Amino acid sequence: MAPKGKDPKKTTQFPSTNHDEILAVFNRYARHEHLGQRYMTPAEFLQDYLGYLKGDNIDPTTLNILGSLVDLNKNYRITIDEFTNFESLLVASDSLYRLAFQLFDRHG
C-alpha cells in the first residue's frame, strides 16, 4: 500500500529545459515505434541506457522485475512518459521508498 496521501505512480514533472534534455536522451535509446510513438524495450533500457545486465547469461525474471519499475503498464514498451516518470522519480526526496514500493507492488 502506498504511503498515506501519496500515489506511487505520480511524480513531479521536470522544467522544460530538463525535459528537452531527457527527451534527447530518450530518443537516443528509443529505437522502435508503435502507433507513432517511440519506445524502448525494458531490456534496452536496462542494458543500453543503464549499462546493467549486459551479456549472454541474463536471467529473464530479473530483467522483467527490474524492467517493470519503468514499464508501468507492463506492455514491454517504455515510452517517453514512462521514461520521464522514472527519471523524475529518482530526483524525488522519497525516491528509494517509491522504487521499493513499485518493485514489490503486485497490483500495479
N, CA, C and O atoms as a Tinker XYZ file with bonds, in Angstrom:
   432  protein
     1  N      0.835000   -1.174000    0.000000    73     2
     2  CA     0.000000    0.000000    0.000000    64     1     3
     3  C      0.883000    1.243000    0.000000    63     2     4     5
     4  O      1.925000    1.277000    0.655000    81     3
     5  N      0.466000    2.238000   -0.725000    73     3     6
     6  CA     1.235000    3.481000   -0.827000    64     5     7
     7  C      1.142000    4.259000    0.474000    63     6     8     9
     8  O      0.154000    4.152000    1.201000    81     7
     9  N      2.185000    5.052000    0.770000    73     7    10
    10  CA     2.109000    5.917000    1.941000    64     9    11
    11  C      0.877000    6.810000    1.845000    63    10    12    13
    12  O      0.467000    7.199000    0.752000    81    11
    13  N      0.290000    7.131000    3.000000    73    11    14
    14  CA    -0.948000    7.907000    3.034000    64    13    15
    15  C     -0.813000    9.213000    2.252000    63    14    16    17
    16  O      0.102000   10.006000    2.474000    81    15
    17  N     -1.759000    9.407000    1.328000    73    15    18
    18  CA    -1.769000   10.634000    0.549000    64    17    19
    19  C     -0.818000   10.639000   -0.635000    63    18    20    21
    20  O     -0.732000   11.642000   -1.343000    81    19
    21  N     -0.104000    9.550000   -0.871000    73    19    22
    22  CA     0.871000    9.506000   -1.968000    64    21    23
    23  C      0.406000    8.520000   -3.031000    63    22    24    25
    24  O     -0.077000    7.436000   -2.703000    81    23
    25  N      0.545000    8.878000   -4.270000    73    23    26
    26  CA     0.306000    7.976000   -5.384000    64    25    27
    27  C      1.668000    7.614000   -5.943000    63    26    28    29
    28  O      2.357000    8.488000   -6.469000    81    27
    29  N      2.092000    6.321000   -5.847000    73    27    30
    30  CA     3.436000    5.951000   -6.273000    64    29    31
    31  C      3.672000    6.112000   -7.764000    63    30    32    33
    32  O      4.822000    6.112000   -8.203000    81    31
    33  N      2.612000    6.251000   -8.556000    73    31    34
    34  CA     2.784000    6.393000   -9.999000    64    33    35
    35  C      2.793000    7.854000  -10.434000    63    34    36    37
    36  O      3.001000    8.143000  -11.612000    81    35
    37  N      2.571000    8.776000   -9.504000    73    35    38
    38  CA     2.594000   10.208000   -9.816000    64    37    39
    39  C      3.889000   10.800000   -9.315000    63    38    40    41
    40  O      4.299000   10.561000   -8.179000    81    39
    41  N      4.526000   11.569000  -10.161000    73    39    42
    42  CA     5.778000   12.201000   -9.772000    64    41    43
    43  C      5.769000   13.649000  -10.223000    63    42    44    45
    44  O      4.903000   14.071000  -10.989000    81    43
    45  N      6.730000   14.393000   -9.746000    73    43    46
    46  CA     6.890000   15.783000  -10.125000    64    45    47
    47  C      7.442000   15.859000  -11.541000    63    46    48    49
    48  O      8.296000   15.057000  -11.919000    81    47
    49  N      6.964000   16.805000  -12.317000    73    47    50
    50  CA     7.463000   16.973000  -13.675000    64    49    51
    51  C      8.674000   17.894000  -13.683000    63    50    52    53
    52  O      8.816000   18.765000  -12.825000    81    51
    53  N      9.546000   17.685000  -14.668000    73    51    54
    54  CA    10.746000   18.494000  -14.819000    64    53    55
    55  C     10.419000   19.817000  -15.502000    63    54    56    57
    56  O      9.449000   19.901000  -16.256000    81    55
    57  N     11.224000   20.860000  -15.245000    73    55    58
    58  CA    11.109000   22.094000  -16.031000    64    57    59
    59  C     11.386000   21.782000  -17.503000    63    58    60    61
    60  O     12.004000   20.764000  -17.813000    81    59
    61  N     10.939000   22.641000  -18.399000    73    59    62
    62  CA    11.041000   22.354000  -19.832000    64    61    63
    63  C     12.475000   22.163000  -20.306000    63    62    64    65
    64  O     12.704000   21.366000  -21.216000    81    63
    65  N     13.444000   22.856000  -19.733000    73    63    66
    66  CA    14.831000   22.666000  -20.177000    64    65    67
    67  C     15.306000   21.260000  -19.849000    63    66    68    69
    68  O     15.958000   20.618000  -20.673000    81    67
    69  N     14.987000   20.779000  -18.660000    73    67    70
    70  CA    15.352000   19.415000  -18.311000    64    69    71
    71  C     14.574000   18.410000  -19.146000    63    70    72    73
    72  O     15.100000   17.358000  -19.510000    81    71
    73  N     13.314000   18.737000  -19.451000    73    71    74
    74  CA    12.506000   17.836000  -20.274000    64    73    75
    75  C     13.133000   17.678000  -21.658000    63    74    76    77
    76  O     13.146000   16.577000  -22.208000    81    75
    77  N     13.647000   18.758000  -22.218000    73    75    78
    78  CA    14.302000   18.682000  -23.527000    64    77    79
    79  C     15.527000   17.777000  -23.474000    63    78    80    81
    80  O     15.777000   17.011000  -24.404000    81    79
    81  N     16.284000   17.863000  -22.393000    73    79    82
    82  CA    17.457000   17.001000  -22.229000    64    81    83
    83  C     17.038000   15.543000  -22.085000    63    82    84    85
    84  O     17.654000   14.652000  -22.669000    81    83
    85  N     15.995000   15.307000  -21.312000    73    83    86
    86  CA    15.500000   13.944000  -21.121000    64    85    87
    87  C     14.972000   13.390000  -22.434000    63    86    88    89
    88  O     15.201000   12.222000  -22.749000    81    87
    89  N     14.275000   14.206000  -23.198000    73    87    90
    90  CA    13.765000   13.778000  -24.499000    64    89    91
    91  C     14.912000   13.403000  -25.430000    63    90    92    93
    92  O     14.817000   12.412000  -26.153000    81    91
    93  N     15.986000   14.174000  -25.424000    73    91    94
    94  CA    17.145000   13.866000  -26.270000    64    93    95
    95  C     17.776000   12.537000  -25.870000    63    94    96    97
    96  O     18.144000   11.737000  -26.730000    81    95
    97  N     17.900000   12.305000  -24.576000    73    95    98
    98  CA    18.457000   11.030000  -24.104000    64    97    99
    99  C     17.524000    9.888000  -24.479000    63    98   100   101
   100  O     17.971000    8.852000  -24.970000    81    99
   101  N     16.239000   10.076000  -24.251000    73    99   102
   102  CA    15.266000    9.037000  -24.589000    64   101   103
   103  C     15.348000    8.682000  -26.068000    63   102   104   105
   104  O     15.391000    7.503000  -26.422000    81   103
   105  N     15.372000    9.687000  -26.928000    73   103   106
   106  CA    15.407000    9.442000  -28.372000    64   105   107
   107  C     16.682000    8.736000  -28.813000    63   106   108   109
   108  O     16.687000    8.052000  -29.837000    81   107
   109  N     17.749000    8.891000  -28.062000    73   107   110
   110  CA    18.997000    8.197000  -28.369000    64   109   111
   111  C     18.842000    6.679000  -28.191000    63   110   112   113
   112  O     19.474000    5.905000  -28.910000    81   111
   113  N     18.010000    6.256000  -27.245000    73   111   114
   114  CA    17.861000    4.832000  -26.933000    64   113   115
   115  C     16.551000    4.223000  -27.415000    63   114   116   117
   116  O     16.438000    3.000000  -27.497000    81   115
   117  N     15.565000    5.045000  -27.734000    73   115   118
   118  CA    14.267000    4.551000  -28.201000    64   117   119
   119  C     14.360000    4.273000  -29.696000    63   118   120   121
   120  O     14.264000    5.186000  -30.516000    81   119
   121  N     14.545000    3.027000  -30.031000    73   119   122
   122  CA    14.798000    2.646000  -31.426000    64   121   123
   123  C     13.566000    2.119000  -32.156000    63   122   124   125
   124  O     13.634000    1.802000  -33.343000    81   123
   125  N     12.459000    2.027000  -31.459000    73   123   126
   126  CA    11.259000    1.429000  -32.038000    64   125   127
   127  C     10.129000    2.451000  -32.064000    63   126   128   129
   128  O     10.184000    3.489000  -31.405000    81   127
   129  N      9.106000    2.125000  -32.844000    73   127   130
   130  CA     7.937000    2.988000  -32.916000    64   129   131
   131  C      6.690000    2.122000  -33.016000    63   130   132   133
   132  O      6.663000    1.125000  -33.738000    81   131
   133  N      5.658000    2.519000  -32.279000    73   131   134
   134  CA     4.371000    1.825000  -32.307000    64   133   135
   135  C      3.276000    2.882000  -32.287000    63   134   136   137
   136  O      3.210000    3.701000  -31.370000    81   135
   137  N      2.423000    2.862000  -33.296000    73   135   138
   138  CA     1.335000    3.837000  -33.420000    64   137   139
   139  C      1.836000    5.271000  -33.314000    63   138   140   141
   140  O      1.210000    6.117000  -32.675000    81   139
   141  N      2.980000    5.530000  -33.951000    73   139   142
   142  CA     3.547000    6.871000  -33.990000    64   141   143
   143  C      4.268000    7.304000  -32.727000    63   142   144   145
   144  O      4.684000    8.457000  -32.615000    81   143
   145  N      4.421000    6.400000  -31.780000    73   143   146
   146  CA     5.091000    6.748000  -30.524000    64   145   147
   147  C      6.374000    5.928000  -30.379000    63   146   148   149
   148  O      6.366000    4.701000  -30.473000    81   147
   149  N      7.476000    6.646000  -30.146000    73   147   150
   150  CA     8.769000    5.975000  -29.969000    64   149   151
   151  C      8.803000    5.268000  -28.621000    63   150   152   153
   152  O      8.170000    5.702000  -27.658000    81   151
   153  N      9.559000    4.160000  -28.570000    73   151   154
   154  CA     9.714000    3.441000  -27.312000    64   153   155
   155  C     10.989000    2.620000  -27.327000    63   154   156   157
   156  O     11.588000    2.386000  -28.376000    81   155
   157  N     11.392000    2.186000  -26.130000    73   155   158
   158  CA    12.485000    1.230000  -25.984000    64   157   159
   159  C     11.950000    0.063000  -25.172000    63   158   160   161
   160  O     11.002000    0.217000  -24.403000    81   159
   161  N     12.551000   -1.091000  -25.342000    73   159   162
   162  CA    12.134000   -2.253000  -24.568000    64   161   163
   163  C     12.768000   -2.187000  -23.179000    63   162   164   165
   164  O     13.765000   -1.490000  -22.990000    81   163
   165  N     12.204000   -2.901000  -22.210000    73   163   166
   166  CA    12.841000   -2.946000  -20.889000    64   165   167
   167  C     14.284000   -3.458000  -20.949000    63   166   168   169
   168  O     15.142000   -2.974000  -20.211000    81   167
   169  N     14.553000   -4.424000  -21.815000    73   167   170
   170  CA    15.923000   -4.938000  -21.959000    64   169   171
   171  C     16.849000   -3.842000  -22.466000    63   170   172   173
   172  O     17.967000   -3.700000  -21.971000    81   171
   173  N     16.401000   -3.069000  -23.443000    73   171   174
   174  CA    17.219000   -1.966000  -23.963000    64   173   175
   175  C     17.431000   -0.891000  -22.901000    63   174   176   177
   176  O     18.515000   -0.318000  -22.799000    81   175
   177  N     16.398000   -0.622000  -22.115000    73   175   178
   178  CA    16.530000    0.358000  -21.039000    64   177   179
   179  C     17.607000   -0.090000  -20.050000    63   178   180   181
   180  O     18.497000    0.685000  -19.701000    81   179
   181  N     17.521000   -1.329000  -19.607000    73   179   182
   182  CA    18.466000   -1.830000  -18.603000    64   181   183
   183  C     19.871000   -2.017000  -19.165000    63   182   184   185
   184  O     20.854000   -1.638000  -18.528000    81   183
   185  N     19.964000   -2.596000  -20.348000    73   183   186
   186  CA    21.276000   -2.942000  -20.893000    64   185   187
   187  C     21.952000   -1.777000  -21.601000    63   186   188   189
   188  O     23.140000   -1.530000  -21.388000    81   187
   189  N     21.221000   -1.065000  -22.429000    73   187   190
   190  CA    21.836000    0.007000  -23.218000    64   189   191
   191  C     21.892000    1.330000  -22.446000    63   190   192   193
   192  O     22.944000    1.965000  -22.372000    81   191
   193  N     20.761000    1.739000  -21.877000    73   191   194
   194  CA    20.715000    3.023000  -21.180000    64   193   195
   195  C     21.437000    2.959000  -19.834000    63   194   196   197
   196  O     22.286000    3.803000  -19.548000    81   195
   197  N     21.105000    1.968000  -19.010000    73   195   198
   198  CA    21.726000    1.871000  -17.687000    64   197   199
   199  C     23.052000    1.118000  -17.691000    63   198   200   201
   200  O     23.850000    1.251000  -16.764000    81   199
   201  N     23.286000    0.321000  -18.743000    73   199   202
   202  CA    24.513000   -0.481000  -18.793000    64   201   203
   203  C     24.490000   -1.624000  -17.797000    63   202   204   205
   204  O     25.543000   -2.055000  -17.327000    81   203
   205  N     23.305000   -2.120000  -17.470000    73   203   206
   206  CA    23.129000   -3.154000  -16.465000    64   205   207
   207  C     22.659000   -4.443000  -17.127000    63   206   208   209
   208  O     21.945000   -4.400000  -18.129000    81   207
   209  N     23.044000   -5.567000  -16.586000    73   207   210
   210  CA    22.650000   -6.890000  -17.085000    64   209   211
   211  C     23.119000   -7.126000  -18.516000    63   210   212   213
   212  O     22.371000   -7.658000  -19.336000    81   211
   213  N     24.334000   -6.739000  -18.811000    73   211   214
   214  CA    24.873000   -6.983000  -20.151000    64   213   215
   215  C     25.438000   -8.389000  -20.227000    63   214   216   217
   216  O     25.884000   -8.947000  -19.224000    81   215
   217  N     25.415000   -8.954000  -21.421000    73   215   218
   218  CA    25.985000  -10.271000  -21.638000    64   217   219
   219  C     24.938000  -11.270000  -22.087000    63   218   220   221
   220  O     23.757000  -10.946000  -22.219000    81   219
   221  N     25.394000  -12.489000  -22.317000    73   219   222
   222  CA    24.509000  -13.523000  -22.845000    64   221   223
   223  C     23.723000  -14.261000  -21.765000    63   222   224   225
   224  O     22.653000  -14.801000  -22.043000    81   223
   225  N     24.236000  -14.291000  -20.546000    73   223   226
   226  CA    23.622000  -15.080000  -19.486000    64   225   227
   227  C     22.757000  -14.192000  -18.588000    63   226   228   229
   228  O     23.114000  -13.912000  -17.444000    81   227
   229  N     21.619000  -13.758000  -19.126000    73   227   230
   230  CA    20.740000  -12.844000  -18.404000    64   229   231
   231  C     19.498000  -13.600000  -17.950000    63   230   232   233
   232  O     18.837000  -14.264000  -18.748000    81   231
   233  N     19.193000  -13.495000  -16.675000    73   231   234
   234  CA    18.003000  -14.124000  -16.121000    64   233   235
   235  C     16.771000  -13.314000  -16.536000    63   234   236   237
   236  O     16.641000  -12.152000  -16.148000    81   235
   237  N     15.868000  -13.909000  -17.316000    73   235   238
   238  CA    14.687000  -13.167000  -17.787000    64   237   239
   239  C     13.803000  -12.659000  -16.648000    63   238   240   241
   240  O     13.179000  -11.606000  -16.771000    81   239
   241  N     13.747000  -13.397000  -15.551000    73   239   242
   242  CA    12.933000  -12.960000  -14.416000    64   241   243
   243  C     13.475000  -11.664000  -13.829000    63   242   244   245
   244  O     12.713000  -10.744000  -13.533000    81   243
   245  N     14.787000  -11.596000  -13.662000    73   243   246
   246  CA    15.414000  -10.377000  -13.151000    64   245   247
   247  C     15.161000   -9.218000  -14.101000    63   246   248   249
   248  O     14.848000   -8.108000  -13.671000    81   247
   249  N     15.297000   -9.481000  -15.383000    73   247   250
   250  CA    15.056000   -8.459000  -16.399000    64   249   251
   251  C     13.622000   -7.947000  -16.318000    63   250   252   253
   252  O     13.392000   -6.739000  -16.382000    81   251
   253  N     12.660000   -8.852000  -16.178000    73   251   254
   254  CA    11.250000   -8.450000  -16.103000    64   253   255
   255  C     10.947000   -7.655000  -14.841000    63   254   256   257
   256  O     10.211000   -6.669000  -14.885000    81   255
   257  N     11.513000   -8.082000  -13.718000    73   255   258
   258  CA    11.257000   -7.381000  -12.453000    64   257   259
   259  C     11.813000   -5.964000  -12.504000    63   258   260   261
   260  O     11.119000   -5.004000  -12.168000    81   259
   261  N     13.058000   -5.839000  -12.920000    73   259   262
   262  CA    13.672000   -4.509000  -12.976000    64   261   263
   263  C     13.032000   -3.641000  -14.056000    63   262   264   265
   264  O     12.847000   -2.439000  -13.863000    81   263
   265  N     12.697000   -4.248000  -15.186000    73   263   266
   266  CA    12.047000   -3.503000  -16.261000    64   265   267
   267  C     10.679000   -2.983000  -15.865000    63   266   268   269
   268  O     10.243000   -1.934000  -16.339000    81   267
   269  N      9.992000   -3.728000  -14.983000    73   267   270
   270  CA     8.652000   -3.314000  -14.563000    64   269   271
   271  C      8.668000   -2.050000  -13.709000    63   270   272   273
   272  O      7.628000   -1.418000  -13.522000    81   271
   273  N      9.837000   -1.675000  -13.189000    73   271   274
   274  CA     9.939000   -0.415000  -12.442000    64   273   275
   275  C      9.708000    0.786000  -13.349000    63   274   276   277
   276  O      9.283000    1.848000  -12.893000    81   275
   277  N      9.990000    0.611000  -14.624000    73   275   278
   278  CA     9.845000    1.705000  -15.582000    64   277   279
   279  C      8.626000    1.490000  -16.470000    63   278   280   281
   280  O      7.882000    2.431000  -16.744000    81   279
   281  N      8.422000    0.263000  -16.917000    73   279   282
   282  CA     7.312000   -0.079000  -17.808000    64   281   283
   283  C      6.044000   -0.271000  -16.974000    63   282   284   285
   284  O      5.641000   -1.400000  -16.692000    81   283
   285  N      5.429000    0.829000  -16.590000    73   283   286
   286  CA     4.329000    0.793000  -15.627000    64   285   287
   287  C      3.100000    0.051000  -16.118000    63   286   288   289
   288  O      2.396000   -0.556000  -15.311000    81   287
   289  N      2.816000    0.078000  -17.419000    73   287   290
   290  CA     1.639000   -0.630000  -17.916000    64   289   291
   291  C      1.964000   -2.041000  -18.402000    63   290   292   293
   292  O      1.095000   -2.731000  -18.933000    81   291
   293  N      3.192000   -2.462000  -18.225000    73   291   294
   294  CA     3.646000   -3.841000  -18.483000    64   293   295
   295  C      3.385000   -4.307000  -19.918000    63   294   296   297
   296  O      3.017000   -5.459000  -20.145000    81   295
   297  N      3.578000   -3.399000  -20.888000    73   295   298
   298  CA     3.377000   -3.770000  -22.286000    64   297   299
   299  C      4.701000   -3.970000  -23.028000    63   298   300   301
   300  O      4.716000   -4.100000  -24.252000    81   299
   301  N      5.807000   -3.995000  -22.287000    73   299   302
   302  CA     7.162000   -4.193000  -22.828000    64   301   303
   303  C      7.593000   -3.067000  -23.762000    63   302   304   305
   304  O      8.461000   -3.252000  -24.615000    81   303
   305  N      6.971000   -1.889000  -23.590000    73   303   306
   306  CA     7.348000   -0.702000  -24.355000    64   305   307
   307  C      7.478000    0.464000  -23.383000    63   306   308   309
   308  O      6.489000    0.889000  -22.785000    81   307
   309  N      8.682000    0.977000  -23.225000    73   307   310
   310  CA     8.907000    2.125000  -22.353000    64   309   311
   311  C      8.808000    3.382000  -23.207000    63   310   312   313
   312  O      9.656000    3.635000  -24.063000    81   311
   313  N      7.769000    4.161000  -22.965000    73   311   314
   314  CA     7.512000    5.379000  -23.732000    64   313   315
   315  C      8.193000    6.569000  -23.061000    63   314   316   317
   316  O      8.752000    6.447000  -21.971000    81   315
   317  N      8.139000    7.705000  -23.718000    73   315   318
   318  CA     8.736000    8.916000  -23.148000    64   317   319
   319  C      8.070000    9.273000  -21.819000    63   318   320   321
   320  O      8.742000    9.753000  -20.907000    81   319
   321  N      6.770000    9.049000  -21.697000    73   319   322
   322  CA     6.086000    9.356000  -20.439000    64   321   323
   323  C      6.597000    8.474000  -19.302000    63   322   324   325
   324  O      6.840000    8.962000  -18.198000    81   323
   325  N      6.759000    7.184000  -19.566000    73   323   326
   326  CA     7.269000    6.274000  -18.536000    64   325   327
   327  C      8.728000    6.583000  -18.203000    63   326   328   329
   328  O      9.134000    6.530000  -17.042000    81   327
   329  N      9.502000    6.903000  -19.223000    73   327   330
   330  CA    10.912000    7.244000  -19.024000    64   329   331
   331  C     11.038000    8.514000  -18.176000    63   330   332   333
   332  O     11.834000    8.561000  -17.238000    81   331
   333  N     10.255000    9.538000  -18.509000    73   331   334
   334  CA    10.267000   10.790000  -17.754000    64   333   335
   335  C      9.784000   10.560000  -16.325000    63   334   336   337
   336  O     10.337000   11.114000  -15.376000    81   335
   337  N      8.753000    9.740000  -16.186000    73   335   338
   338  CA     8.235000    9.416000  -14.858000    64   337   339
   339  C      9.325000    8.774000  -14.000000    63   338   340   341
   340  O      9.487000    9.129000  -12.832000    81   339
   341  N     10.066000    7.834000  -14.575000    73   339   342
   342  CA    11.137000    7.163000  -13.838000    64   341   343
   343  C     12.249000    8.148000  -13.480000    63   342   344   345
   344  O     12.735000    8.153000  -12.349000    81   343
   345  N     12.645000    8.969000  -14.430000    73   343   346
   346  CA    13.710000    9.941000  -14.171000    64   345   347
   347  C     13.298000   10.931000  -13.082000    63   346   348   349
   348  O     14.111000   11.277000  -12.225000    81   347
   349  N     12.053000   11.389000  -13.105000    73   347   350
   350  CA    11.607000   12.330000  -12.080000    64   349   351
   351  C     11.453000   11.640000  -10.730000    63   350   352   353
   352  O     11.605000   12.274000   -9.686000    81   351
   353  N     11.154000   10.357000  -10.746000    73   351   354
   354  CA    11.078000    9.585000   -9.507000    64   353   355
   355  C     12.430000    9.556000   -8.802000    63   354   356   357
   356  O     12.497000    9.607000   -7.573000    81   355
   357  N     13.493000    9.475000   -9.576000    73   355   358
   358  CA    14.831000    9.385000   -8.996000    64   357   359
   359  C     15.257000   10.653000   -8.272000    63   358   360   361
   360  O     16.079000   10.591000   -7.358000    81   359
   361  N     14.718000   11.796000   -8.661000    73   359   362
   362  CA    15.106000   13.045000   -8.003000    64   361   363
   363  C     14.174000   13.421000   -6.851000    63   362   364   365
   364  O     14.419000   14.404000   -6.152000    81   363
   365  N     13.116000   12.648000   -6.653000    73   363   366
   366  CA    12.197000   12.918000   -5.548000    64   365   367
   367  C     12.871000   12.588000   -4.219000    63   366   368   369
   368  O     13.714000   11.693000   -4.150000    81   367
   369  N     12.499000   13.308000   -3.174000    73   367   370
   370  CA    13.133000   13.108000   -1.868000    64   369   371
   371  C     12.868000   11.720000   -1.304000    63   370   372   373
   372  O     13.675000   11.200000   -0.533000    81   371
   373  N     11.755000   11.120000   -1.675000    73   371   374
   374  CA    11.440000    9.783000   -1.179000    64   373   375
   375  C     11.607000    8.721000   -2.267000    63   374   376   377
   376  O     10.870000    7.736000   -2.296000    81   375
   377  N     12.568000    8.923000   -3.155000    73   375   378
   378  CA    12.732000    8.048000   -4.315000    64   377   379
   379  C     12.991000    6.594000   -3.946000    63   378   380   381
   380  O     12.462000    5.699000   -4.604000    81   379
   381  N     13.780000    6.334000   -2.925000    73   379   382
   382  CA    14.055000    4.942000   -2.551000    64   381   383
   383  C     12.790000    4.231000   -2.092000    63   382   384   385
   384  O     12.589000    3.057000   -2.403000    81   383
   385  N     11.943000    4.928000   -1.358000    73   383   386
   386  CA    10.691000    4.327000   -0.903000    64   385   387
   387  C      9.761000    4.051000   -2.076000    63   386   388   389
   388  O      9.116000    3.004000   -2.140000    81   387
   389  N      9.700000    4.994000   -2.992000    73   387   390
   390  CA     8.836000    4.812000   -4.162000    64   389   391
   391  C      9.324000    3.661000   -5.042000    63   390   392   393
   392  O      8.521000    2.859000   -5.520000    81   391
   393  N     10.635000    3.580000   -5.253000    73   391   394
   394  CA    11.178000    2.472000   -6.043000    64   393   395
   395  C     10.891000    1.140000   -5.367000    63   394   396   397
   396  O     10.499000    0.182000   -6.032000    81   395
   397  N     11.078000    1.068000   -4.067000    73   395   398
   398  CA    10.796000   -0.167000   -3.337000    64   397   399
   399  C      9.319000   -0.525000   -3.450000    63   398   400   401
   400  O      8.975000   -1.693000   -3.634000    81   399
   401  N      8.450000    0.464000   -3.343000    73   399   402
   402  CA     7.019000    0.206000   -3.481000    64   401   403
   403  C      6.712000   -0.366000   -4.860000    63   402   404   405
   404  O      6.009000   -1.370000   -4.974000    81   403
   405  N      7.232000    0.264000   -5.901000    73   403   406
   406  CA     6.987000   -0.209000   -7.259000    64   405   407
   407  C      7.550000   -1.606000   -7.468000    63   406   408   409
   408  O      6.941000   -2.420000   -8.163000    81   407
   409  N      8.691000   -1.893000   -6.883000    73   407   410
   410  CA     9.324000   -3.194000   -7.048000    64   409   411
   411  C      8.465000   -4.304000   -6.458000    63   410   412   413
   412  O      8.375000   -5.390000   -7.030000    81   411
   413  N      7.834000   -4.039000   -5.319000    73   411   414
   414  CA     7.076000   -5.082000   -4.636000    64   413   415
   415  C      5.564000   -4.971000   -4.808000    63   414   416   417
   416  O      4.826000   -5.790000   -4.260000    81   415
   417  N      5.095000   -3.992000   -5.545000    73   415   418
   418  CA     3.665000   -3.818000   -5.780000    64   417   419
   419  C      3.171000   -4.885000   -6.746000    63   418   420   421
   420  O      3.549000   -4.884000   -7.917000    81   419
   421  N      2.346000   -5.775000   -6.276000    73   419   422
   422  CA     1.841000   -6.875000   -7.115000    64   421   423
   423  C      0.591000   -6.491000   -7.894000    63   422   424   425
   424  O      0.172000   -7.221000   -8.792000    81   423
   425  N      0.002000   -5.371000   -7.564000    73   423   426
   426  CA    -1.251000   -4.978000   -8.207000    64   425   427
   427  C     -1.072000   -3.840000   -9.201000    63   426   428   429
   428  O     -2.049000   -3.403000   -9.808000    81   427
   429  N      0.142000   -3.352000   -9.382000    73   427   430
   430  CA     0.367000   -2.189000  -10.242000    64   429   431
   431  C      1.104000   -2.515000  -11.413000    63   430   432
   432  O      1.373000   -1.640000  -12.236000    81   431
